[in-house]
């Protein structure tokens, strides 16, 4: 409905502003498919480079929000934003920061809060920026260009036929990483409950 401008806005917001499971992955892919078919005036260069810029800027703003104001949310007596969560986040980003920034791009919701938590955790700004650019490039350019080439392969006349199945596959693939992480956490919690002394 909103064309390329709507896509860029969603990518910008989802990259570090509003922690909601927005459909960035599927939108990027669909935009690439539409661009290959020459529909809705979409151009693959504008989509890929525009989305890349929107993703980088959105995450940088999320990082700044976390750095400037995020720490005010975390207090020892807070109900949800406990100080221990901020401390664990800091430890995590010290060990896994660069990898987390890149991989978070491919997980709905996580890609929004990861930049904010990086700011809260005081991750070094230049390190965050470098891996933010890398993750944004792989995510936006990679997915949109993949959609473009797939759309070109299936042909303009078959786009409507295959569009919904393709979107379904993308949604399922994007849910696999959080599911695996949830299962890993559940097993670790169960093991800790079984062996409290470990």
C-alpha positions in Angstrom: 0.0 0.0 0.0 2.8 2.5 0.9 5.4 1.2 -1.6 9.1 1.7 -1.1 8.6 4.5 1.5 6.5 2.2 3.7 9.1 -0.5 3.5 11.9 1.9 4.5 9.9 3.2 7.4 9.2 -0.3 8.7 12.9 -1.3 8.4 13.9 1.9 10.2 11.4 1.4 13.1 12.1 -2.3 13.4 15.9 -1.8 13.6 15.9 -0.2 17.0 12.8 1.8 18.0 9.6 -0.1 18.6 10.1 -3.7 20.0 7.3 -5.3 18.0 7.5 -8.3 15.7 7.3 -6.4 12.4 7.6 -8.3 9.2 10.9 -6.9 8.0 12.2 -10.2 6.5 9.2 -11.0 4.5 8.7 -7.3 3.3 12.3 -7.2 2.1 11.9 -10.4 0.2 8.5 -9.5 -1.3 9.9 -6.1 -2.3 12.7 -7.8 -4.2 10.2 -10.1 -5.9 8.0 -7.2 -6.9 11.1 -5.3 -8.2 12.0 -8.2 -10.4 8.5 -8.2 -11.9 8.5 -4.5 -12.4 5.4 -4.0 -10.2 4.4 -1.1 -8.1 7.3 1.0 -9.4 9.8 -0.8 -7.2 13.5 -0.6 -8.0 15.9 -3.2 -6.5 18.7 -0.6 -6.1 16.5 1.8 -4.2 15.1 -1.1 -2.1 18.4 -2.6 -1.2 20.4 0.6 -0.6 17.5 2.5 1.0 16.7 -0.4 3.4 20.4 -0.7 4.2 20.6 2.9 5.2 17.3 2.8 7.1 18.5 -0.3 9.0 21.8 1.2 10.0 20.2 4.5 11.1 17.4 2.8 13.1 19.9 0.6 15.0 22.2 3.6 15.7 19.3 5.5 17.1 18.3 2.5 19.2 21.8 2.3 20.5 21.8 5.9 21.5 18.4 5.5 23.2 19.8 2.6 25.2 23.0 4.5 26.0 21.4 7.8 27.1 18.2 6.7 28.7 18.1 2.9 29.0 20.1 2.7 32.2 17.5 4.8 33.9 15.0 2.0 33.5 17.1 -0.6 35.3 16.9 -0.3 39.1 17.3 -2.9 41.9 13.7 -2.6 43.0 12.2 -2.5 39.6 9.5 -5.0 38.7 10.5 -5.8 35.2 13.7 -3.8 34.4 15.9 -5.2 37.3 19.5 -4.1 37.6 20.7 -7.7 37.4 19.3 -7.9 33.9 21.4 -4.9 32.9 24.4 -6.5 34.5 23.9 -9.8 32.6 23.3 -7.9 29.4 26.7 -6.1 29.9 28.5 -9.3 30.5 26.9 -10.9 27.4 27.8 -8.0 25.2 31.4 -8.0 26.5 31.7 -11.7 25.4 29.4 -12.0 22.4 28.6 -8.4 21.4 29.7 -8.4 17.7 28.1 -11.7 16.9 24.9 -10.8 18.7 24.6 -7.5 16.7 24.9 -9.4 13.4 22.8 -12.4 14.2 20.0 -10.4 15.9 19.2 -8.9 12.5 17.6 -12.2 11.5 15.4 -12.7 14.5 12.1 -10.8 14.8 11.7 -8.6 17.9 15.3 -9.4 18.9 16.7 -7.2 16.1 14.8 -4.2 17.7 15.9 -4.6 21.3 19.5 -5.7 20.5 20.8 -2.2 19.7 19.0 -0.8 22.8 20.6 -3.4 25.0 24.0 -2.8 23.4 23.7 0.9 24.4 22.5 -0.1 27.9 25.5 -2.4 28.2 27.9 0.3 27.2 29.2 -1.6 24.2 31.9 0.4 22.5 30.3 2.6 19.9 32.8 2.0 17.1 32.5 -1.7 17.5 28.7 -1.6 17.5 28.8 0.7 14.4 31.0 -1.7 12.4 29.0 -4.8 13.2 25.7 -2.9 12.8 26.8 -2.0 9.2 27.8 -5.6 8.5 24.6 -7.1 9.9 22.4 -4.5 8.1 24.1 -5.1 4.8 23.7 -8.9 5.0 20.1 -8.6 6.2 18.7 -5.9 3.9 20.7 -6.3 0.7 21.0 -10.1 1.0 17.2 -10.7 1.5 16.0 -8.2 -1.0 18.4 -9.3 -3.7 17.5 -12.9 -3.0 13.9 -12.0 -3.6 14.8 -10.2 -6.8 16.6 -13.2 -8.2 13.9 -15.7 -7.1 11.2 -13.5 -8.6 13.2 -13.4 -11.9 13.6 -17.2 -11.8 9.9 -17.9 -11.3 8.8 -15.3 -13.8 6.4 -12.4 -13.6 3.3 -14.4 -14.4 4.0 -16.8 -11.4 4.6 -14.2 -8.7 1.1 -14.3 -7.3 1.0 -18.1 -7.3 4.2 -18.5 -5.2 4.1 -15.4 -3.1 2.2 -16.7 -0.1 4.1 -20.0 0.2 7.4 -18.0 0.0 6.3 -15.7 2.8 5.2 -18.6 4.9 8.6 -20.2 4.5 10.4 -17.0 5.5 8.2 -16.6 8.6 8.9 -20.1 9.7 12.6 -19.8 9.1 12.7 -16.6 11.1 11.0 -18.3 14.1 13.5 -21.2 14.2 16.4 -19.3 16.0 14.2 -18.0 18.9 12.6 -21.4 19.2 16.0 -23.1 19.5 17.2 -20.5 22.0 14.0 -21.0 24.1 14.5 -24.8 24.1 18.1 -24.5 25.0 17.2 -22.1 27.9 14.4 -24.4 29.1 16.8 -27.4 29.1 19.4 -25.4 31.0 16.8 -24.3 33.6 15.6 -27.9 34.0 19.1 -29.1 34.5 19.8 -26.4 37.1 16.6 -27.4 38.9 17.6 -31.1 38.9 21.2 -30.3 40.0 21.1 -27.2 42.1 24.6 -27.6 43.4 26.1 -27.4 39.8 
